[in-house]
Amino acid sequence: MAVLIWAVLILFLIYLIQRLVYRVSGFKSISYDRKFSTLRIFAGQTMWMQETIANRKRIPLPWLRVESLLPAQLVFKHQESHMSINRGDQLQNHASLFSIPPLTEIVRKHEILCPHRGKYRIASYTLSLGDIIGGPSRTIQLPADCKVIVYPKVKELRDFPLDTRKYIQSVRSMISPIMEDHYYVAGIRPYRQGDSFRMVNWNATAKAGEILVHKRESMQDNDLMIILNAEMFDFANNRRIMPADFEEGLSYAASAIQYMVSGGGKAGMIYNGAADGNEGTLFRAPAKSGTSQLEFLLDALAGFRADVTLGLPYVLEQMISERKNGINYLLITGFIDAKEENLVKRLRQQGNTVQLLLLSREVAS
C-alpha cells in the first residue's frame, strides 16, 4: 500500500513539474507567423493563408492551438483534420491544432475563396499551449492587424452591353463616338484594341515589324469619368433594383476603370453613396492614370455602401453648374427618369459625352 502511495505521489510530482515547465517556458523559443498570398484580391478569386510555426527548443510541444475570429466572407475551401471552423453570419472561429517535436518548423497552407467584395479586418489571434498530459497550460493573445480588401468582380469587356463596350473602347482610343474631334499627329504608338485602321502608320509599321498608329493630340482626352448612382429605389415611379444589381454596377465600374488605366488612359469616379471617409458627402475622384490611381479607385469601390447621400439629380445639376466640357461620362444607374434624362441632355449640350448603362432586373416595389 505504501508503495502505491509513493508511486502516486511521484507521478503527481512529475505532473506538477512538467506542468510548471510548460507554463514557464512553453512559449519560449516559439515563433508563429501568418501570411496571406495577397491582401488585395478580386471577388471570386482565391488566395492562400500560410501558417508557419517553429519550436526552437529541445522539448516538444504536445499540442498548440491557434485560434482567430475571421470574417465569414473568407471561405476556406477545404477543412482538414487538424483544423476546425465554426461559422456564423458575420464571423467564423478558425482553429489550427499543432503537435511540434523539438527543433522543428511546420508550414501549413489553406486555400481561401473570396466570393464577396468588402474590406475585412483580422485584429488578433490566440495561442493556447498544452502540456504532456493534455491539459491547458497557458494562453496568450497577439495582435494580427491585417486587412484583406476584396475588390468587385471584374468582367471581360465583351460582357458589357454592346453600346457601352464600343463607347469605352472609343474613349480609350481617344476617338469620340458623338462629338467631332479635332486633332493633330504627335508621333506614333503601338496599336490598341479599338483603334481604327485608318490611324495605322504603314511606313513605321513596316520598319518596326508591329502595328503602329498615329499618336494624335486631341481636344478630347481619353479620360473616363464614371458616375455611379447609389439609389436602389425610385419612389416616384415605384421601382427598385436588387442588391445583386448594385453589386453588378460596382463590377461594371471596376472593370471599366481597369480597362482604361491598363490601356494608358485616365479614370475617375463620382459616387453619391456612403464611402469610407466620405460619409454624408459626395465621393469624387478626378480622372488620373497610373497604378496608384487604379488601386485607389478599386479600394474605394470595395468599401462603397448603397446608402444614398445625395440624389442623382443634385449630382447632375452640380456638374452642369461647373460648365466643364470635353469630358466622357459613363453613368451607371438602376433607372433614370425624365428629369434626369433632361439633365444628361444638358451635359451633352455643354460639349461632353454621356453613355448610360442601366442595370438589369429592375422590378416593381
N, C-alpha and C positions, 0 to 999 in steps of 0.2 A: 504493500500500500504506500509506503514511504517513497519507494522508487517511482511509483506512478505520479505521486505529488511533485517530486523533484523534476520529473520529465515535463509535467505540465508547466511548472514554474520556468524551466529553462526555455521551453517553446514560447511561453508568453514573453520572456525577456528578449528572445530573438526577434519576436514580432515587434516589440516596442523599439528595439534598436534599429531594425530595418525601416520601421515607420518614421523614426526620428531622422534617419539618414536621408530618406527621400523627401521628408518635409524641409530639412535644412538645405540639402544640396541638390534636390531633384531638378531644379530649373537652371542650375549652374552648368555652363558649357553647352547649353541647349539653344539652338537658333531656329527660328521659324520665319519663313518668307512666303508671301503670296503675291503672285503677279498675274496680270491679265495680258493676253497677247496683244490687245489693243484696248484703249479706253474710249475710242470713238468708232462707232460701227453703224451701218445702215440696218434698218428694221428688216427682219427676215434672214439676216446673216448669222453665222455662228462664230464664236471666239473660244479661246481656251483659258481656263484658270489653272495656273500651276502652283502647287504647294510643295515647298522644299523644307524639310525638317532634318536637322542634324543633331546627333548625340555625340559630342566630342569628349566624353569622359569614359572611364573604364568600368562603369557599372551600367547594366541595361536599364531600359525604361519598359517595364511590363506593359503599361498602356498609357497613352496620352491622347486626350480628345481635344480637337479644335472645333469650337462652335462659333457661329456668327449668324446674325439676322441679315438676310439678303432680301432685296426686293423680289416679290413673287413674279415679276415680269421677266426675270432672268431664269430661264428654264433649263435645268440640267437634262441633257438628252439621255443619259444612262445613270442608273442608280446601282452602284456596286455594293458588294457585301460589307466593305469597310466604311461605308458612309450611310447616313440616314438623313431624310428630308421630310420635314413636316410643313406643308404648305397651307397658307391662309389666303385671304383675298388680296392683301397688300404686302404681306411679308411671309418669308419662309425661314425656318430654322434649319441651317445646314451644319451637319456634324461629320467630321472625319476622325476615325479611330486609328491610331498608330501603335505598333509594338516595335521598339527600336533596340537592336543589340548595341553593345559598346562600340564606339568609334565608327558609327555608321551614319550615312546620309540617305534619305528616302525622298524621291521625287514622284509626285503624282500629278496627272493632268486630267481635267474634267472639261468636257465639251459642253458649251452653253449656247442655247438658242436665244436670240433676242427678237421676239415677234412684234413687240410694240415699241414705238418711239417714246422717248422721255429722258429725263435726267435722274439717275439712280445713284444715291449715295450709300456707301458702306462705311459706317462710323467706327466699328471696333470688332474685335474677335476675342474669344475667351479660351485660354489654355487650362485644361484640368489634368492633373497628374495623379496616377495611382501607384500603389506600392505592390510588392510581390504577391501579397495575399489577395489583392484586387480591390481593396478599399480606397476611397478617395483620400488623397494626401494633401494636395494644395491646388488652389485655383488662382489665376491672375487674369486680368483683362488688359489688353493692349490696344492702342489706337490704330485704326486702319486708314482713315481719312482718304478714302478712294471714291471717285465719282465716275461712273460709266455713263456716257452720253450716247443714246441711240437716235440716230437721225431718221427722218421719214424715209420710207422705202423709195428707192429711185427707179423710175421707169425708163425703158428704152424710148428713144424719140419716136419710133414707129408706133408706140402705144398712145401717143397723143392724138386727139381729133385732127383730121387732115388739115383743116384750115389753120389750126393753131400750130401744127408742125411746120407748115410752109412759112408761117409768119416768123417763128423763132429762127428758122434756117435763114430767112432773108435778112433778119436783123443782124445775125452773127456775120453774115457775108457783106454787111453794110449796104444792101440794096433795099430801099423802101418799097413795099408792095403797093403803097397807096399814093404817097407824095412823089412828085417829080424831084429827082435828086440831081444836084449839080456838083460835079467833082472834077478833079484833075489827077493825072497819073503821077504818082510819087514813088515809083520804084516797082519792085516785084516781090512776090511772096509765094510760098507753096500753096497748091490748090487745096481748098477745104470743101467738104460736102455742102452742097447748096450753091456753090459758085456757078455762074453762067459760063459756058464755054466761049462766049463772046469776049470774056475777060482774059482768055489764055494768051500769053505772050509766047508765040510759037518759036521764035528765034531763040529766046532764052531757054525754052523747054528742050529744044534740040541739043543745045550745048550742055545743059545740066543733066539730061537723062531722066528728069522727072518733070511733072506738070507744074509749071509756074504761071501765075496770073498777075495781071497788073494790080499793083497796090494803089488804091485810089483814096485820096483825101476827100472826105465827103462833108457836106453841110450837115448831114445827119450822122451822128456817131452810131457805132454798133453797141449801144447801151440798151439794156433791157431793164425797165423798172416794173416790178411785179406789185400789183395791188391785190392783196389777199383779204377777202371780206370774211369777218368772223361771224356774221349774222347767220344763224341757223333757222330763224323764224321770220316769216313775213306776215305780220299780223294784219296788215291792210288787205291782203289777198288770201288770208287763211292758208298759208303754205309753210312747209318746213322741210329741212333736209335732215338725214340721219347722221349720227356721229361718224359712221363709216364714210359718208360722203365728205365730211370735213377733213378726215384723215386723207382721203383721196386728193383733196385740194392741196394739202400740205405736201403730198407726194409729187403732184404736178409742179408745185413751186420749187421744191428741192431739185427736181430733175431739170427744170429749165435753167436754174441757177448753175448747176454743174455743167450743163451743156455749153452755156455762154462762157463761163470763166475758163473752162478747159480748152475752149477754142480761141482764147486770147481776147474775148470780149469783156464787157463790164456788166455787172448785175447789181441791182439794188432792190429794196423792198419797202413797201408801206403796208402796215398791218393795223387794223382797228380793233384788235382784241387784246387780252391780257398777255403780257410777256414778262419774263424775268427782268426786273429792274425798270420796267415801264408800266407798272400798274397804274391805271387811271389815265394814261396818256397815249398818244399815238406813237406806235413804233415806226421809226423812219430811218432807213439806212441809205445814204446816197450810193449811186452806182459807182463801183470800183472794180478793178481787175486784181488778179493775183490770188495765191493760195490762202493768204491770211483773210481776204475778203470772203472766199468760199467757206472757210472754216467758221468765220464769224456768223455768216448767214445761216449755215446749217445748224450751228449751236443754238441760234435764236429759234429756229423752226422746231427744234427738239423740245423747247420749253413753252411753245405757244399753247394758250388755252382758249377755248371758244366762249370767252366772256367778253361781250361787246363793251368797249369803252367809248367809241364814237360811231354814230351811224354812217353808213356808206355815203348818203347824200352830203353830209357835212364834209367828209373827206374829199369828195369830188369838187365841191364848191371851194374848199380851201386851195386845191390845186389849180383851179381855174383862176382864182384871185391872184395867184403868183405870176400869171401871164408868161409862163415858160413855153418855149416851142422847140420842135425838133426832138422830142422825147418819145421813145417807144414804150408803150404801156401794155402789159398783159394783165387784164382784170379777171381774177379767179373768184367766182361767186356762185352761191347756190341758186340764186334767182335775181332778176332785175326787173324793176317796174318802169312805168312810163317816165316818171320824174328822173330816175337815174339814167335812162336811155337818153333823155334830153341833155343831161349834164355831160355824158360821154360824147355826144354830138358837139357840144361846145368845146370840149377838149380838142377834138379833131379840127374844129374850125380855127383854133389857135395855132395850128401847124404841127400837131402831134399825131402819132398813130396810136390807135387803141384796138387791141384784139380781145374779144370776150371769150372766156372759157367757162361755160355753165356746167356745174356739177350734176351728176346723174341721180336717178332715183328720187326725184322730187315728189313729195306726197302731200296730201291734204292733212291738216291737223285736226 
